[in-house]
Amino acid sequence: MIQKFCLTLLMLVLTSAASAQQSERFGPYELHYSVVNTTFLDPRVAASYGITRGKNRAILNLAVREHVGDGTEARAMMIQGYTRDLITGEPLEFLEVRESGAIYYIAEFGFINEEWRFFEIDFRPDGADTTYRFEHRHQLYVN
């Protein structure tokens, strides 16, 4: 029960704190993405998912939905990704989160103030025969 509450709280924080949540279309799929500073997360929620809160820590949140009929359906996906600044980079380790029909992938990373982070994500939704490449850049600020 507490874990479901924590997950619901985490998703509310991600969607409200991530007013810059965006999406990009890949064929019949829509990839929703946001980058959120971990200081926006409640300490209990962060701890329950093993997320380190800090002014120089952030998470990348991804979810893919397939357009079917008049609506969309959440899809699981195989995913791997990489983040870098202008000098160094690191692979991203994604945590899959499922709750009430929603499927999210969260990866944590560090940054320095006013840094541009570049993301390269390869993903293949369940049932797809294509692997898609998503590239994004995001400037981060210590708060």
Contact map, one row per residue, 1 for C-alpha under 8 A:
11111000000000000000000000000000000000000000000000000000000000000000000000000000000000000000000000000000000000000000000000000000000000000000000
11111100000000000000000000000000000000000000000000000000000000000000000000000000000000000000000000000000000000000000000000000000000000000000000
11111110000000000000000000000000000000000000000100000000000000000000000000000000000000000000000000000000000000000000000000000000000000000000000
11111111000000000000000000000000000000000000000000000000000000000000000000000000000000000000000000100000000000000000000000000000000000000000000
11111111100000000000000000000000000000000000000000000000000000000000000000000000000000000000000000000000000000000000000000000000000000000000000
01111111110000000000000000000000000000000001100100000000000000000000000000000000000000000000000000000000000000000000000000000000000000000000000
00111111111000000000000000000000000000000000100000000000000000000000000000000000000000000000000000100000000000000000000000000000000000000000000
00011111111100000000000000000000000000000000000000000000000000000000000000000000000000000000000000100000000000000000000000000000000000000000000
00001111111110000000000000000000000000000000100000000000000000000000000000000000000000000000000000000000000000000000000000000000000000000000000
00000111111111000000000000000000000000001100110000000000000000000000000000000000000000000000000000000000000000000000000000000000000000000000000
00000011111111100000000000000000000000000000000000000000000000000000000000000000000000000000000000000000000000000000000000000000000000000000000
00000001111111110000000000000000000000000000000000000000000000000000000000000000000000000000000000000000000000000000000000000000000000000000000
00000000111111111100000000000000000000011000000000000000000000000000000000000000000000000000000000000000000000000000000000000000000000000000000
00000000011111111100000000000000010100001000000000000000000010000000000000000000000000000000000000000000000000000000000000000000000000000000000
00000000001111111110100000000000000000000000000000000000000000000000000000000000000000000000000000000000000000000000000000000000000000000000000
00000000000111111110000000000000000000000000000000000000000000000000000000000000000000000000000000000000000000000000000000000000000000000000000
00000000000011111110000000000000000100010000000000000000000000000000000000000000000000000000000000000000000000000000000000000000000000000000000
00000000000011111111100000000000011100000000000000000000000000000000000000000000000000000000000000000000000000000000000000000000000000000000000
00000000000000111111100000000000000000000000000000000000000000000000000000000000000000000000000000000000000000000000000000000000000000000000000
00000000000000000111110000000000011000000000000000000000000000000000000000000000000000000000000000000000000000000000000000000000000000000000000
00000000000000100111111000000001111000000000000000000000000000000000000000000000000000000000000000000000000000000000000000000000000000000000000
00000000000000000001111100000001110000000000000000000000000000000000000000000000000000000000000000000000000000000000000000000000000000000000000
00000000000000000000111110000111100000000000000000000000000000000000000000000000000000000000000000000000000000000000000000000000000000000000000
00000000000000000000011111000111000000000000000000000000000000000000000000000000000000000000000000000000000000000000000000000000000000000000000
00000000000000000000001111111110000000000000000000000000000000000000000000000000000000000000000000000000000000000000000000000000000000000000000
00000000000000000000000111111110000000000000000000000000000000000000000000000000000000000000000000000000000000000000000000000000000100000000000
00000000000000000000000011111100000000000000000000000000000000000000000000000000000000000000000000000000000000000000000000000000000000000000000
00000000000000000000000011111100000000000000000000000000000000000111000000000000000000000000000000000000000000000000000000000000000000000000000
00000000000000000000000011111110000000000000000000000000000000011110000000000000000000000000000000000000000000000000000000000000000000000000000
00000000000000000000001111111111000000000000000000000000000000011110000000000000000000000000000000000000000000000000000000000000000000000000000
00000000000000000000001111001111100000000000000000000000000001111000000000000000000000000000000000000000000000000000000000000000000000000000000
00000000000000000000111100000111110000000000000000000000000001111000000000000000000000000000000000000000000000000000000000000000000000000000000
00000000000000000000111000000011111000000000000000000000000111100000000000000000000000000000000000000000000000000000000000000000000000000000000
00000000000001000101110000000001111100000000000000000000000111000000000000000000000000000000000000000000000000000000000000000000000000000000000
00000000000000000101100000000000111110000000000000000000011110000000000000000000000000000000000000000000000000000000000000000000000000000100000
00000000000001001100000000000000011111010000000000000000011110000000000000000000000000000000000000000000000000000000000000000000000000000000000
00000000000000000000000000000000001111111000000000000111111000000000000000000000000000000000000000000000000000000000000000000000000000000000001
00000000000000000000000000000000000111111000010000111110111000000000000000000000000000000000000000000000000000000000000000000000000000000000000
00000000000000000000000000000000000011111100000000001110100000000000000000000000000000000000000000000000000000000000000000000000000000000000001
00000000000010001000000000000000000111111100000000000000000000000000000000000000000000000000000000000000000000000000000000000000000000000000000
00000000010011000000000000000000000011111110110000001000000000000000000000000000000000000000000000000000000000000000000000000000000000000000000
00000000010000000000000000000000000000111111110000000000000000000000000000000000000000000000000000000000000000000000000000000000000000000000000
00000000000000000000000000000000000000001111111000001000000000000000000000000000000000000000000000000000000000000000000000000000000000000000000
00000100000000000000000000000000000000000111111100000000000000000000000000000000000000000000000000000000000000000000000000000000000000000000000
00000110110000000000000000000000000000001111111110000000000000000000000000000000000000000000000000000000000000000000000000000000000000000000000
00000000010000000000000000000000000001001111111111111000000000000000000000000000000000000000000000000000000000000000000000000000000000000000000
00000000000000000000000000000000000000000011111111110000000000000000000000000000000000000000000000000000000000000000000000000000000000000000000
00100100000000000000000000000000000000000001111111100000000000000000000000000000000000000000000000000000000000000000000000000000000000000000000
00000000000000000000000000000000000000000000111111100000000000000000000000000000000000000000000000000000000000000000000000000000000000000000000
00000000000000000000000000000000000000000000011111110000000000000000000000000000000000000000000000000000000000000000000000000000000000000000000
00000000000000000000000000000000000001000000011111111000000000000000000000000000000000000000000000000000000100000000000000000000000000000000000
00000000000000000000000000000000000001000000011001111100100000000000000000000000000000000000000000000000000000000000000000000000000000000000000
00000000000000000000000000000000000001101010010000111110100000000000000000000000000000000000000000000000000000000000000000000000000000000000000
00000000000000000000000000000000000011100000000000011111100000000000000000000000000000000000000000000000000000000000000000000000000000000000000
00000000000000000000000000000000000011100000000000001111100000000000000000000000000000000000000000000000000000000000000000000000000000000000011
00000000000000000000000000000000000010000000000000000111110000000000000000000000000000000000000000000000000001111000000000000000000000000000110
00000000000000000000000000000000000011100000000000011111111000000000000000000000000000000000000000000000000111100000000000000000000000000000000
00000000000000000000000000000000001111000000000000000001111100000000000000000000000000000000000000000000000111100000000000000000000000000000000
00000000000000000000000000000000001111000000000000000000111110000000000000000000000000000000000000000000011110000000000000000000000000000000000
00000000000000000000000000000000111100000000000000000000011111000000000000000000000000000000000000000000011100000000000000000000000000000000000
00000000000001000000000000000000111100000000000000000000001111100000000000000000000000000000000000000001111000000000000000000000000000000000000
00000000000000000000000000000011110000000000000000000000000111110000000000000000000000000000000000000001110000000000000000000000000000000000000
00000000000000000000000000000011100000000000000000000000000011111000000001100000000000000000000000000011100000000000000000000000000000000000000
00000000000000000000000000001111000000000000000000000000000001111100000001111000000000000000000000000011000000000000000000001000000000000000000
00000000000000000000000000001111000000000000000000000000000000111110000111100000000000000000000000000000000000000000000000000000000000000000000
00000000000000000000000000011100000000000000000000000000000000011111000111100000000000000000000000000000000000000000000000000000000000000000000
00000000000000000000000000011100000000000000000000000000000000001111111110000000000000000000000000000000000000000000000000000000000000000000000
00000000000000000000000000010000000000000000000000000000000000000111111110000000000000000000000000000000000000000000000000000000000000000000000
00000000000000000000000000000000000000000000000000000000000000000011111100000000000000000000000000000000000000000000000000000000000000000000000
00000000000000000000000000000000000000000000000000000000000000000011111100000000000000000000000000000000000000000000000000000000000000000000000
00000000000000000000000000000000000000000000000000000000000000000011111110000000000000000000000000000000000000000000000000000000000000000000000
00000000000000000000000000000000000000000000000000000000000000001111111111000000000000000000000000000000000000000000000000000000000000000000000
00000000000000000000000000000000000000000000000000000000000000001111001111100000000000000000000000000000000000000000000000000000000000000000000
00000000000000000000000000000000000000000000000000000000000000111100000111110000000000000000000000001110000000000000000000000000000000000000000
00000000000000000000000000000000000000000000000000000000000000111100000011111000000000000000000000000010000000000000000000001100000000000000000
00000000000000000000000000000000000000000000000000000000000000010000000001111100000000000000000000000010000000000000000000001100000000000000000
00000000000000000000000000000000000000000000000000000000000000010000000000111110000000000000000000000000000000000000000000111100000000000000000
00000000000000000000000000000000000000000000000000000000000000000000000000011111000000000000000000000000000000000000000000111100000000000000000
00000000000000000000000000000000000000000000000000000000000000000000000000001111100000000000010000000000000000000000000011110000000000000000000
00000000000000000000000000000000000000000000000000000000000000000000000000000111110000000011110000000000000000000000000011100000000000000000000
00000000000000000000000000000000000000000000000000000000000000000000000000000011111000000011100000000000000000000000001111000000000000000000000
00000000000000000000000000000000000000000000000000000000000000000000000000000001111100001111000000000000000000000000001110000000000000000000000
00000000000000000000000000000000000000000000000000000000000000000000000000000000111110001111000000000000000000000000111100000000000000000000000
00000000000000000000000000000000000000000000000000000000000000000000000000000000011111111100000000000000000000000000111000000000000000000000000
00000000000000000000000000000000000000000000000000000000000000000000000000000000001111111000000000000000000000000011110000000000000000000000000
00000000000000000000000000000000000000000000000000000000000000000000000000000000000111110000000000000000000000000001100000000000000000000000000
00000000000000000000000000000000000000000000000000000000000000000000000000000000000111111000000000000000000000000000000000000000000000000000000
00000000000000000000000000000000000000000000000000000000000000000000000000000000000111111100000000000000000000000000000000000000000000000000000
00000000000000000000000000000000000000000000000000000000000000000000000000000000011110111110000000000000000000000000000000000000000000000000000
00000000000000000000000000000000000000000000000000000000000000000000000000000000011100011111000000000000000000000000000000000000000000000000000
00000000000000000000000000000000000000000000000000000000000000000000000000000001111000001111100000000000000000000000000000000000000000000000000
00000000000000000000000000000000000000000000000000000000000000000000000000000001111000000111110000000000001110000000000000000000000000000000000
00000000000000000000000000000000000000000000000000000000000000000000000000000001100000000011111000000000001100000000000000000000000000000000000
00000000000000000000000000000000000000000000000000000000000000000000000000000011000000000001111100000000111100000000000000000000000000000000000
00000000000000000000000000000000000000000000000000000000000000000000000000000000000000000000111110000000111000000000000000000000000000000000000
00000000000000000000000000000000000000000000000000000000000000000000000000000000000000000000011111000011110000000000000000000000000000000000000
00000000000000000000000000000000000000000000000000000000000000000000000000000000000000000000001111100111110000000000000000000000000000000000000
00000000000000000000000000000000000000000000000000000000000000000000000000000000000000000000000111111111000000000000000000000000000000000000000
00010011000000000000000000000000000000000000000000000000000000000000000000000000000000000000000011111110000000000000000000000000000000000000000
00000000000000000000000000000000000000000000000000000000000000000000000000000000000000000000000001111100000000000000000000000000000000000000000
00000000000000000000000000000000000000000000000000000000000000000000000001000000000000000000000001111110000000000000000000000000000000000000000
00000000000000000000000000000000000000000000000000000000000000000000000001000000000000000000000011111111000000000000000000000000000000000000000
00000000000000000000000000000000000000000000000000000000000000110000000001110000000000000000000111101111100000000000000000000000000000000000000
00000000000000000000000000000000000000000000000000000000000011110000000000000000000000000000000111000111110000000000000000000000000000000000000
00000000000000000000000000000000000000000000000000000000000011100000000000000000000000000000011110000011111000000000000000000000000000000000000
00000000000000000000000000000000000000000000000000000000001111000000000000000000000000000000011110000001111100000000000000000000000000000000000
00000000000000000000000000000000000000000000000000000000001110000000000000000000000000000001111000000000111110000000000000000000000000000000000
00000000000000000000000000000000000000000000000000100000111100000000000000000000000000000001110000000000011111000000000000000000000000000000000
00000000000000000000000000000000000000000000000000000000111000000000000000000000000000000001000000000000001111100000000000000000000000000000000
00000000000000000000000000000000000000000000000000000001110000000000000000000000000000000000000000000000000111110000000000000000000000000000000
00000000000000000000000000000000000000000000000000000001110000000000000000000000000000000000000000000000000011111010100000000000000000000001000
00000000000000000000000000000000000000000000000000000001000000000000000000000000000000000000000000000000000001111110000000000000000000000001110
00000000000000000000000000000000000000000000000000000001000000000000000000000000000000000000000000000000000000111110000000000000000000000001110
00000000000000000000000000000000000000000000000000000000000000000000000000000000000000000000000000000000000000011111000000000000000000000011110
00000000000000000000000000000000000000000000000000000000000000000000000000000000000010000000000000000000000000111111100000000000000000000011100
00000000000000000000000000000000000000000000000000000000000000000000000000000000000011000000000000000000000000000111110000000000000000001111000
00000000000000000000000000000000000000000000000000000000000000000000000000000000001111000000000000000000000000100011111000000000000000001111000
00000000000000000000000000000000000000000000000000000000000000000000000000000000001110000000000000000000000000000001111100000000000000111100000
00000000000000000000000000000000000000000000000000000000000000000000000000000000111100000000000000000000000000000000111110000000000001111000000
00000000000000000000000000000000000000000000000000000000000000000000000000000000111000000000000000000000000000000000011111000000000011110000000
00000000000000000000000000000000000000000000000000000000000000000000000000000011110000000000000000000000000000000000001111100000000011100000000
00000000000000000000000000000000000000000000000000000000000000000000000000000011100000000000000000000000000000000000000111110000001111000000000
00000000000000000000000000000000000000000000000000000000000000000000000000001111000000000000000000000000000000000000000011111000001111000000000
00000000000000000000000000000000000000000000000000000000000000000000000000001110000000000000000000000000000000000000000001111101111100000000000
00000000000000000000000000000000000000000000000000000000000000010000000000111100000000000000000000000000000000000000000000111111001000000000000
00000000000000000000000000000000000000000000000000000000000000000000000000111100000000000000000000000000000000000000000000011111000000000000000
00000000000000000000000000000000000000000000000000000000000000000000000000000000000000000000000000000000000000000000000000001111100000000000000
00000000000000000000000000000000000000000000000000000000000000000000000000000000000000000000000000000000000000000000000000011111111000000000000
00000000000000000000000000000000000000000000000000000000000000000000000000000000000000000000000000000000000000000000000000010011111000000000000
00000000000000000000000000000000000000000000000000000000000000000000000000000000000000000000000000000000000000000000000000010001111100000000000
00000000000000000000000000000000000000000000000000000000000000000000000000000000000000000000000000000000000000000000000001111001111110000000000
00000000000000000000000001000000000000000000000000000000000000000000000000000000000000000000000000000000000000000000000001110000011111000000000
00000000000000000000000000000000000000000000000000000000000000000000000000000000000000000000000000000000000000000000000111100000001111100000000
00000000000000000000000000000000000000000000000000000000000000000000000000000000000000000000000000000000000000000000001111100000000111110000000
00000000000000000000000000000000000000000000000000000000000000000000000000000000000000000000000000000000000000000000011110000000000011111000000
00000000000000000000000000000000000000000000000000000000000000000000000000000000000000000000000000000000000000000000011100000000000001111100000
00000000000000000000000000000000000000000000000000000000000000000000000000000000000000000000000000000000000000000001111000000000000000111110000
00000000000000000000000000000000001000000000000000000000000000000000000000000000000000000000000000000000000000000001110000000000000000011111000
00000000000000000000000000000000000000000000000000000000000000000000000000000000000000000000000000000000000000000111100000000000000000001111100
00000000000000000000000000000000000000000000000000000000000000000000000000000000000000000000000000000000000000111111100000000000000000000111110
00000000000000000000000000000000000000000000000000000001000000000000000000000000000000000000000000000000000000011110000000000000000000000011111
00000000000000000000000000000000000000000000000000000011000000000000000000000000000000000000000000000000000000011100000000000000000000000001111
00000000000000000000000000000000000010100000000000000010000000000000000000000000000000000000000000000000000000000000000000000000000000000000111
